Amino acid sequence: MPFRRLRFIVLLLASLTLTMEAAHVLELPQKMRYGPELYSAVNSTMYRYFALVGGPLTVLTLLSGAGLVIALRRQPGFRWTLAGLLAYFLAFSIWLAVVAPVNRAVAAAAAKDPGSLHLWTILRARWEYGHAAGLVFEPPGLACLLWSVLARHPAAPGATNHDTCCTTAA
C-alpha cells in the first residue's frame, strides 16, 4: 500500500489527539459541579501537560494529515482521508475560537494578579463546552481516517491491484 508509513503516523497522531479532547469531556460533569475554589485550583494546575503535549500532537496531526491528503490525490481513500482531516481542522478551529481565548484571558489575569484565578469559574462553561464541541468532530474524523485505510476502494487509474486498500487473496 503506498504511503503506508505516513498513514500510520497520521492515524497514531489523530488517535492521541482524540484522547486529549475526550479526557476533558469525561471530566466535564464532575468539574461543572465544583465550587469556584476547587475549579480554579484544578484548572490552574491540571492541564499544563495538555498544552505541552496536546498542542504539538494536534499540530503534528494536522500537518501530517495535510501531507497525506496532498500525497493521496487521485489515490484510493483520498476522499475519506480528506474528510477525516477536515473534521480535525474543524475541531481545532473550535478550540481556537472558543477555548484558546479563555486560556489567554485567564493567563493574562493570573499574570496581573495570581489571586484572580476565580476567572476560571466565570469562563468555565465556555471552556468546558468548547472542548465538548471539538469532541463532536474528532471521533468521526478518526473514523474517516480509519475507513480510508480499511475500506475497499476502487483502484486509481493505472494502479495495480496491490495499490488498493485491504486487498486480500481470499
C-alpha positions in Angstrom: 0.0 0.0 0.0 1.5 3.3 -1.0 2.1 5.9 1.8 1.8 3.3 4.4 4.1 4.9 6.9 2.5 8.3 6.6 -0.9 6.8 7.0 0.3 5.1 10.2 1.8 8.3 11.6 -1.5 10.2 10.8 -3.6 7.5 12.5 -1.4 7.4 15.5 -1.3 11.1 16.0 -5.0 11.5 15.3 -5.7 8.8 18.0 -3.5 10.5 20.5 -5.1 13.9 19.8 -8.5 12.5 20.3 -7.5 11.4 23.8 -6.9 15.0 24.9 -10.4 16.2 24.0 -12.0 13.0 25.3 -10.3 13.4 28.7 -11.7 16.9 29.0 -15.2 15.8 28.2 -15.1 12.8 30.6 -14.2 15.2 33.4 -16.8 17.8 32.4 -19.8 16.6 34.5 -17.8 16.4 37.7 -16.0 19.7 37.2 -19.2 21.6 36.4 -20.3 20.8 40.0 -17.0 22.1 41.6 -17.1 25.2 43.7 -15.1 28.2 42.5 -12.0 27.5 44.5 -11.7 23.8 43.6 -12.5 24.5 39.9 -9.8 27.2 39.8 -7.3 25.0 41.6 -7.9 22.1 39.2 -7.8 24.1 36.0 -4.8 26.2 37.0 -2.7 23.1 37.9 -4.0 20.1 36.0 -3.7 21.0 32.3 -0.1 22.1 31.9 0.8 18.9 30.0 -2.3 19.0 27.9 -0.8 22.2 26.4 2.8 20.9 26.3 1.8 17.5 24.8 -1.6 18.1 23.3 -0.7 21.3 21.4 2.2 19.7 19.4 0.2 16.5 18.9 -2.7 18.5 17.4 -0.3 20.5 15.1 1.5 17.3 14.0 -1.8 15.6 13.3 -2.9 18.5 11.1 0.4 18.9 9.3 1.0 15.2 8.7 -2.7 14.8 7.7 -2.3 17.6 5.2 0.8 16.0 3.8 -1.1 12.7 3.4 -4.0 14.4 1.7 -1.7 16.1 -0.8 0.2 12.8 -1.3 -3.1 10.8 -1.9 -4.6 13.0 -4.6 -6.2 10.7 -7.2 -5.4 7.7 -4.9 -7.7 5.2 -3.2 -9.0 6.5 0.1 -8.3 10.2 -0.7 -11.9 11.4 0.0 -12.1 9.6 3.3 -8.7 11.0 4.3 -9.7 14.5 3.3 -13.0 14.2 5.3 -11.1 12.9 8.3 -8.6 15.7 8.2 -11.3 18.3 7.7 -13.0 17.1 10.9 -9.8 17.5 12.8 -9.4 21.0 11.4 -13.0 21.8 12.5 -12.2 20.6 16.0 -9.1 22.7 16.1 -10.9 25.7 14.8 -13.4 25.4 17.6 -10.6 25.2 20.1 -9.0 28.3 18.6 -12.3 30.3 18.6 -13.8 29.1 21.9 -11.2 27.6 24.3 -8.0 29.5 23.4 -9.5 32.9 24.3 -10.4 31.6 27.7 -6.8 30.3 28.2 -5.4 33.7 27.2 -7.8 35.7 29.4 -7.0 33.5 32.5 -3.3 33.6 31.8 -3.4 37.4 31.5 -5.4 37.8 34.7 -3.1 35.4 36.6 -0.1 37.4 35.4 -1.5 40.6 36.8 -2.9 39.1 40.0 -2.2 35.5 40.9 -5.2 35.5 43.1 -7.5 36.2 40.2 -7.9 32.6 39.2 -11.6 32.9 40.0 -11.9 34.0 36.4 -11.8 30.2 35.6 -15.2 29.8 37.1 -16.7 32.8 35.2 -15.5 31.3 31.9 -15.9 27.7 32.9 -18.9 26.9 30.6 -17.2 28.3 27.6 -14.0 26.4 28.2 -15.7 23.1 29.1 -18.3 23.1 26.3 -15.7 24.3 23.8 -13.8 21.1 24.4 -17.1 19.1 24.1 -17.8 20.8 20.8 -14.4 19.8 19.5 -15.0 16.2 20.5 -18.1 16.2 18.3 -15.7 16.2 15.3 -12.7 14.2 16.3 -14.3 10.7 16.6 -15.9 11.0 13.1 -12.6 12.4 11.8 -10.7 9.4 13.2 -13.4 7.1 11.8 -12.9 8.6 8.3 -9.2 8.2 8.5 -9.5 4.6 9.6 -12.1 3.9 6.8 -9.7 5.4 4.3 -7.3 2.6 5.1 -9.7 -0.3 5.9 -12.4 0.0 3.2 -12.1 -1.5 -0.2 -11.6 1.3 -2.6 -11.6 1.2 -6.4 -8.1 1.3 -7.7 -6.9 4.6 -9.0 -6.5 4.8 -12.8 -3.3 3.0 -13.7 -2.9 1.4 -10.2 -2.2 -2.2 -9.8 -4.3 -4.5 -7.6 -1.8 -4.3 -4.7 -2.2 -0.5 -4.6 -5.8 -0.7 -3.3 -6.5 -0.7 0.4 -7.2 -4.0 2.1 -6.9 -6.2 -0.9 -6.6 -9.8 0.1 -6.2 -13.0 -1.7 -9.4 -14.6 -0.5 
